[in-house]
Amino acid sequence: MDFQFEGQVVEWRGPAPFYFVAIPEGETADIKLAATGIEYWGQVPVMVRIGGTEFTTALFPKDGSYLLPLKNVVRKSVGIQVDQVVAVALSVGRP
């Protein structure tokens, strides 16, 4: 199942900084439904496109919704900054 949305980039400062796009609440229920049977430890495998860059990752569950991890190589190549709102195309599952 394919989704398109805009989300804000957030930073989590653990032992190292990590960057995520917060999945809008309106998409969460549909993603949960599409992920039925393919979730592992609450994570959902996805294919993502931001700008002209495509990559695979897994959504992290957070407070009833999901966070989309941004790989540094993607974030830097597209020029994404913290608090920026980015357009995301996402497909649930692996190719």
Gaussian input, Z-matrix of N, CA and C with variables (Angstrom, degrees):
# hf/3-21g

backbone

0 1
 N
 C     1     B1
 C     2     B2     1     A1
 N     3     B3     2     A2     1     D1
 C     4     B4     3     A3     2     D2
 C     5     B5     4     A4     3     D3
 N     6     B6     5     A5     4     D4
 C     7     B7     6     A6     5     D5
 C     8     B8     7     A7     6     D6
 N     9     B9     8     A8     7     D7
 C    10    B10     9     A9     8     D8
 C    11    B11    10    A10     9     D9
 N    12    B12    11    A11    10    D10
 C    13    B13    12    A12    11    D11
 C    14    B14    13    A13    12    D12
 N    15    B15    14    A14    13    D13
 C    16    B16    15    A15    14    D14
 C    17    B17    16    A16    15    D15
 N    18    B18    17    A17    16    D16
 C    19    B19    18    A18    17    D17
 C    20    B20    19    A19    18    D18
 N    21    B21    20    A20    19    D19
 C    22    B22    21    A21    20    D20
 C    23    B23    22    A22    21    D21
 N    24    B24    23    A23    22    D22
 C    25    B25    24    A24    23    D23
 C    26    B26    25    A25    24    D24
 N    27    B27    26    A26    25    D25
 C    28    B28    27    A27    26    D26
 C    29    B29    28    A28    27    D27
 N    30    B30    29    A29    28    D28
 C    31    B31    30    A30    29    D29
 C    32    B32    31    A31    30    D30
 N    33    B33    32    A32    31    D31
 C    34    B34    33    A33    32    D32
 C    35    B35    34    A34    33    D33
 N    36    B36    35    A35    34    D34
 C    37    B37    36    A36    35    D35
 C    38    B38    37    A37    36    D36
 N    39    B39    38    A38    37    D37
 C    40    B40    39    A39    38    D38
 C    41    B41    40    A40    39    D39
 N    42    B42    41    A41    40    D40
 C    43    B43    42    A42    41    D41
 C    44    B44    43    A43    42    D42
 N    45    B45    44    A44    43    D43
 C    46    B46    45    A45    44    D44
 C    47    B47    46    A46    45    D45
 N    48    B48    47    A47    46    D46
 C    49    B49    48    A48    47    D47
 C    50    B50    49    A49    48    D48
 N    51    B51    50    A50    49    D49
 C    52    B52    51    A51    50    D50
 C    53    B53    52    A52    51    D51
 N    54    B54    53    A53    52    D52
 C    55    B55    54    A54    53    D53
 C    56    B56    55    A55    54    D54
 N    57    B57    56    A56    55    D55
 C    58    B58    57    A57    56    D56
 C    59    B59    58    A58    57    D57
 N    60    B60    59    A59    58    D58
 C    61    B61    60    A60    59    D59
 C    62    B62    61    A61    60    D60
 N    63    B63    62    A62    61    D61
 C    64    B64    63    A63    62    D62
 C    65    B65    64    A64    63    D63
 N    66    B66    65    A65    64    D64
 C    67    B67    66    A66    65    D65
 C    68    B68    67    A67    66    D66
 N    69    B69    68    A68    67    D67
 C    70    B70    69    A69    68    D68
 C    71    B71    70    A70    69    D69
 N    72    B72    71    A71    70    D70
 C    73    B73    72    A72    71    D71
 C    74    B74    73    A73    72    D72
 N    75    B75    74    A74    73    D73
 C    76    B76    75    A75    74    D74
 C    77    B77    76    A76    75    D75
 N    78    B78    77    A77    76    D76
 C    79    B79    78    A78    77    D77
 C    80    B80    79    A79    78    D78
 N    81    B81    80    A80    79    D79
 C    82    B82    81    A81    80    D80
 C    83    B83    82    A82    81    D81
 N    84    B84    83    A83    82    D82
 C    85    B85    84    A84    83    D83
 C    86    B86    85    A85    84    D84
 N    87    B87    86    A86    85    D85
 C    88    B88    87    A87    86    D86
 C    89    B89    88    A88    87    D87
 N    90    B90    89    A89    88    D88
 C    91    B91    90    A90    89    D89
 C    92    B92    91    A91    90    D90
 N    93    B93    92    A92    91    D91
 C    94    B94    93    A93    92    D92
 C    95    B95    94    A94    93    D93
 N    96    B96    95    A95    94    D94
 C    97    B97    96    A96    95    D95
 C    98    B98    97    A97    96    D96
 N    99    B99    98    A98    97    D97
 C   100   B100    99    A99    98    D98
 C   101   B101   100   A100    99    D99
 N   102   B102   101   A101   100   D100
 C   103   B103   102   A102   101   D101
 C   104   B104   103   A103   102   D102
 N   105   B105   104   A104   103   D103
 C   106   B106   105   A105   104   D104
 C   107   B107   106   A106   105   D105
 N   108   B108   107   A107   106   D106
 C   109   B109   108   A108   107   D107
 C   110   B110   109   A109   108   D108
 N   111   B111   110   A110   109   D109
 C   112   B112   111   A111   110   D110
 C   113   B113   112   A112   111   D111
 N   114   B114   113   A113   112   D112
 C   115   B115   114   A114   113   D113
 C   116   B116   115   A115   114   D114
 N   117   B117   116   A116   115   D115
 C   118   B118   117   A117   116   D116
 C   119   B119   118   A118   117   D117
 N   120   B120   119   A119   118   D118
 C   121   B121   120   A120   119   D119
 C   122   B122   121   A121   120   D120
 N   123   B123   122   A122   121   D121
 C   124   B124   123   A123   122   D122
 C   125   B125   124   A124   123   D123
 N   126   B126   125   A125   124   D124
 C   127   B127   126   A126   125   D125
 C   128   B128   127   A127   126   D126
 N   129   B129   128   A128   127   D127
 C   130   B130   129   A129   128   D128
 C   131   B131   130   A130   129   D129
 N   132   B132   131   A131   130   D130
 C   133   B133   132   A132   131   D131
 C   134   B134   133   A133   132   D132
 N   135   B135   134   A134   133   D133
 C   136   B136   135   A135   134   D134
 C   137   B137   136   A136   135   D135
 N   138   B138   137   A137   136   D136
 C   139   B139   138   A138   137   D137
 C   140   B140   139   A139   138   D138
 N   141   B141   140   A140   139   D139
 C   142   B142   141   A141   140   D140
 C   143   B143   142   A142   141   D141
 N   144   B144   143   A143   142   D142
 C   145   B145   144   A144   143   D143
 C   146   B146   145   A145   144   D144
 N   147   B147   146   A146   145   D145
 C   148   B148   147   A147   146   D146
 C   149   B149   148   A148   147   D147
 N   150   B150   149   A149   148   D148
 C   151   B151   150   A150   149   D149
 C   152   B152   151   A151   150   D150
 N   153   B153   152   A152   151   D151
 C   154   B154   153   A153   152   D152
 C   155   B155   154   A154   153   D153
 N   156   B156   155   A155   154   D154
 C   157   B157   156   A156   155   D155
 C   158   B158   157   A157   156   D156
 N   159   B159   158   A158   157   D157
 C   160   B160   159   A159   158   D158
 C   161   B161   160   A160   159   D159
 N   162   B162   161   A161   160   D160
 C   163   B163   162   A162   161   D161
 C   164   B164   163   A163   162   D162
 N   165   B165   164   A164   163   D163
 C   166   B166   165   A165   164   D164
 C   167   B167   166   A166   165   D165
 N   168   B168   167   A167   166   D166
 C   169   B169   168   A168   167   D167
 C   170   B170   169   A169   168   D168
 N   171   B171   170   A170   169   D169
 C   172   B172   171   A171   170   D170
 C   173   B173   172   A172   171   D171
 N   174   B174   173   A173   172   D172
 C   175   B175   174   A174   173   D173
 C   176   B176   175   A175   174   D174
 N   177   B177   176   A176   175   D175
 C   178   B178   177   A177   176   D176
 C   179   B179   178   A178   177   D177
 N   180   B180   179   A179   178   D178
 C   181   B181   180   A180   179   D179
 C   182   B182   181   A181   180   D180
 N   183   B183   182   A182   181   D181
 C   184   B184   183   A183   182   D182
 C   185   B185   184   A184   183   D183
 N   186   B186   185   A185   184   D184
 C   187   B187   186   A186   185   D185
 C   188   B188   187   A187   186   D186
 N   189   B189   188   A188   187   D187
 C   190   B190   189   A189   188   D188
 C   191   B191   190   A190   189   D189
 N   192   B192   191   A191   190   D190
 C   193   B193   192   A192   191   D191
 C   194   B194   193   A193   192   D192
 N   195   B195   194   A194   193   D193
 C   196   B196   195   A195   194   D194
 C   197   B197   196   A196   195   D195
 N   198   B198   197   A197   196   D196
 C   199   B199   198   A198   197   D197
 C   200   B200   199   A199   198   D198
 N   201   B201   200   A200   199   D199
 C   202   B202   201   A201   200   D200
 C   203   B203   202   A202   201   D201
 N   204   B204   203   A203   202   D202
 C   205   B205   204   A204   203   D203
 C   206   B206   205   A205   204   D204
 N   207   B207   206   A206   205   D205
 C   208   B208   207   A207   206   D206
 C   209   B209   208   A208   207   D207
 N   210   B210   209   A209   208   D208
 C   211   B211   210   A210   209   D209
 C   212   B212   211   A211   210   D210
 N   213   B213   212   A212   211   D211
 C   214   B214   213   A213   212   D212
 C   215   B215   214   A214   213   D213
 N   216   B216   215   A215   214   D214
 C   217   B217   216   A216   215   D215
 C   218   B218   217   A217   216   D216
 N   219   B219   218   A218   217   D217
 C   220   B220   219   A219   218   D218
 C   221   B221   220   A220   219   D219
 N   222   B222   221   A221   220   D220
 C   223   B223   222   A222   221   D221
 C   224   B224   223   A223   222   D222
 N   225   B225   224   A224   223   D223
 C   226   B226   225   A225   224   D224
 C   227   B227   226   A226   225   D225
 N   228   B228   227   A227   226   D226
 C   229   B229   228   A228   227   D227
 C   230   B230   229   A229   228   D228
 N   231   B231   230   A230   229   D229
 C   232   B232   231   A231   230   D230
 C   233   B233   232   A232   231   D231
 N   234   B234   233   A233   232   D232
 C   235   B235   234   A234   233   D233
 C   236   B236   235   A235   234   D234
 N   237   B237   236   A236   235   D235
 C   238   B238   237   A237   236   D236
 C   239   B239   238   A238   237   D237
 N   240   B240   239   A239   238   D238
 C   241   B241   240   A240   239   D239
 C   242   B242   241   A241   240   D240
 N   243   B243   242   A242   241   D241
 C   244   B244   243   A243   242   D242
 C   245   B245   244   A244   243   D243
 N   246   B246   245   A245   244   D244
 C   247   B247   246   A246   245   D245
 C   248   B248   247   A247   246   D246
 N   249   B249   248   A248   247   D247
 C   250   B250   249   A249   248   D248
 C   251   B251   250   A250   249   D249
 N   252   B252   251   A251   250   D250
 C   253   B253   252   A252   251   D251
 C   254   B254   253   A253   252   D252
 N   255   B255   254   A254   253   D253
 C   256   B256   255   A255   254   D254
 C   257   B257   256   A256   255   D255
 N   258   B258   257   A257   256   D256
 C   259   B259   258   A258   257   D257
 C   260   B260   259   A259   258   D258
 N   261   B261   260   A260   259   D259
 C   262   B262   261   A261   260   D260
 C   263   B263   262   A262   261   D261
 N   264   B264   263   A263   262   D262
 C   265   B265   264   A264   263   D263
 C   266   B266   265   A265   264   D264
 N   267   B267   266   A266   265   D265
 C   268   B268   267   A267   266   D266
 C   269   B269   268   A268   267   D267
 N   270   B270   269   A269   268   D268
 C   271   B271   270   A270   269   D269
 C   272   B272   271   A271   270   D270
 N   273   B273   272   A272   271   D271
 C   274   B274   273   A273   272   D272
 C   275   B275   274   A274   273   D273
 N   276   B276   275   A275   274   D274
 C   277   B277   276   A276   275   D275
 C   278   B278   277   A277   276   D276
 N   279   B279   278   A278   277   D277
 C   280   B280   279   A279   278   D278
 C   281   B281   280   A280   279   D279
 N   282   B282   281   A281   280   D280
 C   283   B283   282   A282   281   D281
 C   284   B284   283   A283   282   D282

   B1=1.4424
   B2=1.5289
   B3=1.3171
   B4=1.4611
   B5=1.5258
   B6=1.3235
   B7=1.4581
   B8=1.5198
   B9=1.3234
   B10=1.4598
   B11=1.5142
   B12=1.3228
   B13=1.4462
   B14=1.5286
   B15=1.3138
   B16=1.4550
   B17=1.5157
   B18=1.3301
   B19=1.4522
   B20=1.5113
   B21=1.3214
   B22=1.4567
   B23=1.5242
   B24=1.3195
   B25=1.4592
   B26=1.5251
   B27=1.3382
   B28=1.4607
   B29=1.5281
   B30=1.3196
   B31=1.4605
   B32=1.5239
   B33=1.3260
   B34=1.4571
   B35=1.5137
   B36=1.3053
   B37=1.4691
   B38=1.5129
   B39=1.3094
   B40=1.4548
   B41=1.5104
   B42=1.3303
   B43=1.4535
   B44=1.5321
   B45=1.3145
   B46=1.4577
   B47=1.5259
   B48=1.3170
   B49=1.4689
   B50=1.5329
   B51=1.3198
   B52=1.4595
   B53=1.5157
   B54=1.3311
   B55=1.4573
   B56=1.5224
   B57=1.3289
   B58=1.4503
   B59=1.5231
   B60=1.3321
   B61=1.4569
   B62=1.5232
   B63=1.3100
   B64=1.4540
   B65=1.5318
   B66=1.3329
   B67=1.4692
   B68=1.5314
   B69=1.3337
   B70=1.4677
   B71=1.5268
   B72=1.3257
   B73=1.4618
   B74=1.5234
   B75=1.3213
   B76=1.4613
   B77=1.5230
   B78=1.3190
   B79=1.4690
   B80=1.5314
   B81=1.3181
   B82=1.4611
   B83=1.5268
   B84=1.3085
   B85=1.4652
   B86=1.5290
   B87=1.3284
   B88=1.4608
   B89=1.5297
   B90=1.3333
   B91=1.4675
   B92=1.5195
   B93=1.3339
   B94=1.4751
   B95=1.5136
   B96=1.3115
   B97=1.4639
   B98=1.5277
   B99=1.3211
   B100=1.4664
   B101=1.5254
   B102=1.3313
   B103=1.4614
   B104=1.5279
   B105=1.3089
   B106=1.4561
   B107=1.5225
   B108=1.3335
   B109=1.4612
   B110=1.5124
   B111=1.3326
   B112=1.4698
   B113=1.5230
   B114=1.3333
   B115=1.4653
   B116=1.5201
   B117=1.3164
   B118=1.4525
   B119=1.5271
   B120=1.3199
   B121=1.4621
   B122=1.5239
   B123=1.3236
   B124=1.4562
   B125=1.5154
   B126=1.3331
   B127=1.4616
   B128=1.5235
   B129=1.3181
   B130=1.4612
   B131=1.5248
   B132=1.3476
   B133=1.4649
   B134=1.5301
   B135=1.3433
   B136=1.4638
   B137=1.5213
   B138=1.3202
   B139=1.4623
   B140=1.5271
   B141=1.3302
   B142=1.4623
   B143=1.5211
   B144=1.3290
   B145=1.4611
   B146=1.5303
   B147=1.3200
   B148=1.4611
   B149=1.5245
   B150=1.3116
   B151=1.4674
   B152=1.5157
   B153=1.3129
   B154=1.4615
   B155=1.5147
   B156=1.3337
   B157=1.4603
   B158=1.5168
   B159=1.3354
   B160=1.4618
   B161=1.5228
   B162=1.3346
   B163=1.4565
   B164=1.5243
   B165=1.3365
   B166=1.4550
   B167=1.5191
   B168=1.3142
   B169=1.4592
   B170=1.5240
   B171=1.3060
   B172=1.4616
   B173=1.5218
   B174=1.3353
   B175=1.4573
   B176=1.5174
   B177=1.3207
   B178=1.4618
   B179=1.5261
   B180=1.3256
   B181=1.4662
   B182=1.5256
   B183=1.3331
   B184=1.4642
   B185=1.5226
   B186=1.3223
   B187=1.4679
   B188=1.5254
   B189=1.3267
   B190=1.4627
   B191=1.5125
   B192=1.3084
   B193=1.4543
   B194=1.5300
   B195=1.3345
   B196=1.4561
   B197=1.5229
   B198=1.3293
   B199=1.4560
   B200=1.5162
   B201=1.3269
   B202=1.4572
   B203=1.5269
   B204=1.3573
   B205=1.4626
   B206=1.5189
   B207=1.3222
   B208=1.4570
   B209=1.5202
   B210=1.2976
   B211=1.4573
   B212=1.5246
   B213=1.3347
   B214=1.4639
   B215=1.5169
   B216=1.3255
   B217=1.4700
   B218=1.5350
   B219=1.3253
   B220=1.4655
   B221=1.5246
   B222=1.3068
   B223=1.4604
   B224=1.5250
   B225=1.3200
   B226=1.4660
   B227=1.5263
   B228=1.3370
   B229=1.4694
   B230=1.5298
   B231=1.3393
   B232=1.4593
   B233=1.5342
   B234=1.3381
   B235=1.4620
   B236=1.5191
   B237=1.3123
   B238=1.4686
   B239=1.5284
   B240=1.3335
   B241=1.4654
   B242=1.5332
   B243=1.3265
   B244=1.4621
   B245=1.5256
   B246=1.3182
   B247=1.4654
   B248=1.5309
   B249=1.3203
   B250=1.4639
   B251=1.5289
   B252=1.3079
   B253=1.4634
   B254=1.5188
   B255=1.3413
   B256=1.4585
   B257=1.5281
   B258=1.3318
   B259=1.4608
   B260=1.5389
   B261=1.3354
   B262=1.4565
   B263=1.5213
   B264=1.3489
   B265=1.4613
   B266=1.5202
   B267=1.3220
   B268=1.4570
   B269=1.5312
   B270=1.3319
   B271=1.4696
   B272=1.5123
   B273=1.3181
   B274=1.4577
   B275=1.5189
   B276=1.3422
   B277=1.4563
   B278=1.5082
   B279=1.3094
   B280=1.4648
   B281=1.5210
   B282=1.3487
   B283=1.4715
   B284=1.5086
   A1=108.12
   A2=117.09
   A3=122.27
   A4=110.93
   A5=114.87
   A6=122.13
   A7=108.88
   A8=116.13
   A9=122.60
   A10=107.41
   A11=115.87
   A12=120.13
   A13=109.20
   A14=115.11
   A15=121.47
   A16=107.43
   A17=116.05
   A18=120.53
   A19=111.26
   A20=115.55
   A21=121.83
   A22=110.27
   A23=115.77
   A24=122.37
   A25=108.42
   A26=114.95
   A27=121.17
   A28=109.01
   A29=115.45
   A30=121.45
   A31=108.74
   A32=115.79
   A33=121.61
   A34=106.94
   A35=116.45
   A36=121.04
   A37=109.34
   A38=115.58
   A39=121.65
   A40=107.00
   A41=116.52
   A42=119.04
   A43=111.31
   A44=117.23
   A45=123.51
   A46=106.13
   A47=117.98
   A48=116.83
   A49=111.23
   A50=115.41
   A51=122.72
   A52=107.21
   A53=116.46
   A54=121.69
   A55=109.19
   A56=115.33
   A57=122.16
   A58=109.75
   A59=115.42
   A60=121.28
   A61=105.77
   A62=116.40
   A63=121.26
   A64=109.08
   A65=116.34
   A66=121.22
   A67=108.04
   A68=118.71
   A69=120.52
   A70=111.45
   A71=115.60
   A72=121.28
   A73=112.41
   A74=117.60
   A75=121.29
   A76=113.64
   A77=117.74
   A78=122.04
   A79=112.19
   A80=117.42
   A81=121.61
   A82=113.08
   A83=118.79
   A84=121.59
   A85=111.08
   A86=117.28
   A87=120.63
   A88=111.20
   A89=116.91
   A90=119.99
   A91=109.94
   A92=117.47
   A93=120.72
   A94=110.75
   A95=117.29
   A96=121.47
   A97=110.77
   A98=117.18
   A99=121.38
   A100=111.43
   A101=117.92
   A102=122.04
   A103=113.26
   A104=117.51
   A105=120.32
   A106=110.15
   A107=115.04
   A108=120.66
   A109=115.19
   A110=118.20
   A111=119.06
   A112=112.47
   A113=116.62
   A114=120.44
   A115=110.01
   A116=116.38
   A117=120.79
   A118=108.05
   A119=116.06
   A120=122.71
   A121=110.94
   A122=117.19
   A123=121.79
   A124=114.76
   A125=116.96
   A126=120.61
   A127=110.14
   A128=115.63
   A129=122.43
   A130=109.25
   A131=118.53
   A132=120.02
   A133=110.59
   A134=115.64
   A135=120.59
   A136=111.15
   A137=114.91
   A138=124.47
   A139=105.01
   A140=116.58
   A141=121.22
   A142=110.37
   A143=115.82
   A144=121.28
   A145=107.96
   A146=115.06
   A147=122.34
   A148=105.61
   A149=115.96
   A150=118.93
   A151=107.50
   A152=117.73
   A153=121.37
   A154=113.26
   A155=117.36
   A156=121.49
   A157=110.82
   A158=116.22
   A159=122.16
   A160=109.45
   A161=115.91
   A162=120.49
   A163=109.87
   A164=115.41
   A165=121.02
   A166=108.78
   A167=115.78
   A168=122.27
   A169=107.51
   A170=117.21
   A171=121.86
   A172=108.74
   A173=115.73
   A174=120.85
   A175=109.57
   A176=117.24
   A177=122.97
   A178=108.84
   A179=118.27
   A180=119.35
   A181=110.00
   A182=116.08
   A183=120.62
   A184=109.55
   A185=116.25
   A186=122.58
   A187=112.81
   A188=117.14
   A189=121.22
   A190=114.64
   A191=118.06
   A192=122.40
   A193=107.72
   A194=116.88
   A195=121.39
   A196=110.80
   A197=114.24
   A198=122.41
   A199=107.98
   A200=116.07
   A201=122.48
   A202=107.83
   A203=118.14
   A204=119.54
   A205=111.10
   A206=116.54
   A207=122.06
   A208=108.81
   A209=116.79
   A210=120.77
   A211=108.07
   A212=116.27
   A213=120.19
   A214=112.43
   A215=116.75
   A216=119.35
   A217=110.32
   A218=116.98
   A219=120.89
   A220=109.48
   A221=115.94
   A222=120.54
   A223=111.22
   A224=116.48
   A225=120.37
   A226=112.43
   A227=117.34
   A228=119.45
   A229=112.24
   A230=116.48
   A231=120.28
   A232=110.89
   A233=117.30
   A234=121.02
   A235=113.04
   A236=116.71
   A237=121.90
   A238=109.95
   A239=115.26
   A240=122.41
   A241=110.57
   A242=116.01
   A243=121.65
   A244=109.26
   A245=116.47
   A246=126.45
   A247=113.61
   A248=118.12
   A249=120.93
   A250=109.32
   A251=117.13
   A252=122.40
   A253=106.99
   A254=116.41
   A255=121.06
   A256=110.64
   A257=115.25
   A258=121.67
   A259=107.66
   A260=115.13
   A261=121.74
   A262=109.46
   A263=116.03
   A264=122.00
   A265=105.15
   A266=116.79
   A267=121.11
   A268=109.64
   A269=115.92
   A270=121.67
   A271=107.87
   A272=116.95
   A273=121.60
   A274=108.93
   A275=116.49
   A276=122.38
   A277=111.38
   A278=114.94
   A279=122.48
   A280=108.52
   A281=116.67
   A282=118.43
   A283=112.22
   D1=139.09
   D2=-176.96
   D3=-106.52
   D4=144.51
   D5=179.74
   D6=-134.18
   D7=147.70
   D8=172.49
   D9=-134.35
   D10=132.68
   D11=-178.29
   D12=-160.73
   D13=171.17
   D14=172.09
   D15=-115.14
   D16=141.03
   D17=179.49
   D18=-145.95
   D19=156.48
   D20=-178.59
   D21=-88.05
   D22=139.89
   D23=176.98
   D24=-81.65
   D25=128.20
   D26=178.49
   D27=-121.53
   D28=153.64
   D29=179.84
   D30=-112.46
   D31=134.88
   D32=172.94
   D33=-113.90
   D34=121.80
   D35=-178.09
   D36=-100.64
   D37=88.53
   D38=173.23
   D39=-95.11
   D40=-139.23
   D41=175.24
   D42=-61.95
   D43=-24.53
   D44=175.14
   D45=-143.65
   D46=153.39
   D47=179.64
   D48=-71.53
   D49=137.34
   D50=174.64
   D51=-124.03
   D52=149.52
   D53=-177.29
   D54=-122.60
   D55=139.04
   D56=-177.50
   D57=-137.26
   D58=157.11
   D59=167.87
   D60=-106.52
   D61=125.46
   D62=178.30
   D63=-73.87
   D64=123.86
   D65=178.33
   D66=-73.90
   D67=128.77
   D68=178.54
   D69=-60.91
   D70=144.44
   D71=-178.58
   D72=-54.92
   D73=-35.46
   D74=-178.08
   D75=-64.20
   D76=-21.65
   D77=-179.54
   D78=-92.83
   D79=-19.18
   D80=-171.02
   D81=-59.26
   D82=-49.70
   D83=-176.96
   D84=-61.66
   D85=-41.28
   D86=-179.83
   D87=-68.27
   D88=-37.78
   D89=177.48
   D90=-66.04
   D91=-43.21
   D92=177.72
   D93=-58.46
   D94=-42.61
   D95=179.10
   D96=-64.74
   D97=-45.30
   D98=-179.76
   D99=-66.40
   D100=-25.98
   D101=-176.56
   D102=-88.98
   D103=-0.94
   D104=-178.87
   D105=-55.67
   D106=123.53
   D107=177.91
   D108=90.61
   D109=-11.73
   D110=179.22
   D111=-117.45
   D112=-0.21
   D113=177.08
   D114=-70.20
   D115=147.66
   D116=170.65
   D117=-138.89
   D118=125.61
   D119=-175.77
   D120=52.78
   D121=32.85
   D122=179.73
   D123=82.97
   D124=-8.61
   D125=-179.68
   D126=-88.00
   D127=150.16
   D128=-177.78
   D129=-120.76
   D130=118.30
   D131=177.84
   D132=-69.37
   D133=136.92
   D134=-177.18
   D135=-143.90
   D136=155.90
   D137=167.18
   D138=-105.70
   D139=135.21
   D140=-173.35
   D141=-130.08
   D142=144.31
   D143=171.64
   D144=-129.65
   D145=124.24
   D146=173.89
   D147=-128.15
   D148=122.17
   D149=-172.75
   D150=61.92
   D151=-133.99
   D152=177.90
   D153=-96.66
   D154=11.53
   D155=-175.27
   D156=-105.29
   D157=129.39
   D158=176.82
   D159=-113.63
   D160=143.58
   D161=178.38
   D162=-157.40
   D163=162.59
   D164=175.67
   D165=-105.51
   D166=150.12
   D167=176.47
   D168=-165.42
   D169=-167.98
   D170=176.04
   D171=-136.11
   D172=134.54
   D173=177.15
   D174=-69.44
   D175=140.74
   D176=176.74
   D177=-100.13
   D178=131.74
   D179=175.42
   D180=-70.68
   D181=139.23
   D182=179.48
   D183=-154.02
   D184=113.68
   D185=175.25
   D186=52.87
   D187=43.43
   D188=177.72
   D189=83.64
   D190=-2.84
   D191=177.66
   D192=-125.81
   D193=-155.08
   D194=-179.97
   D195=-136.26
   D196=155.84
   D197=169.03
   D198=-117.61
   D199=136.57
   D200=177.13
   D201=-98.33
   D202=112.96
   D203=179.03
   D204=-67.94
   D205=137.02
   D206=176.77
   D207=-103.40
   D208=117.91
   D209=176.04
   D210=-67.46
   D211=140.86
   D212=-179.08
   D213=-57.26
   D214=-39.72
   D215=-179.24
   D216=-60.99
   D217=-37.09
   D218=178.18
   D219=-71.94
   D220=-49.48
   D221=-177.33
   D222=-56.90
   D223=-44.72
   D224=-178.25
   D225=-72.87
   D226=-39.55
   D227=-177.76
   D228=-69.11
   D229=-32.47
   D230=179.80
   D231=-88.94
   D232=-15.25
   D233=179.88
   D234=79.37
   D235=36.83
   D236=-177.32
   D237=-84.77
   D238=134.74
   D239=179.95
   D240=-115.81
   D241=159.32
   D242=174.53
   D243=-59.04
   D244=141.32
   D245=-179.99
   D246=74.80
   D247=-4.43
   D248=176.66
   D249=-71.12
   D250=145.96
   D251=173.64
   D252=-97.20
   D253=125.09
   D254=-177.16
   D255=-120.11
   D256=150.27
   D257=175.39
   D258=-87.38
   D259=131.51
   D260=-175.76
   D261=-126.39
   D262=134.81
   D263=168.37
   D264=-111.93
   D265=129.49
   D266=-171.75
   D267=-136.60
   D268=135.86
   D269=173.70
   D270=-119.88
   D271=129.23
   D272=178.92
   D273=-77.11
   D274=133.86
   D275=-179.47
   D276=104.37
   D277=176.96
   D278=178.65
   D279=-106.00
   D280=156.75
   D281=179.44
   D282=-67.42

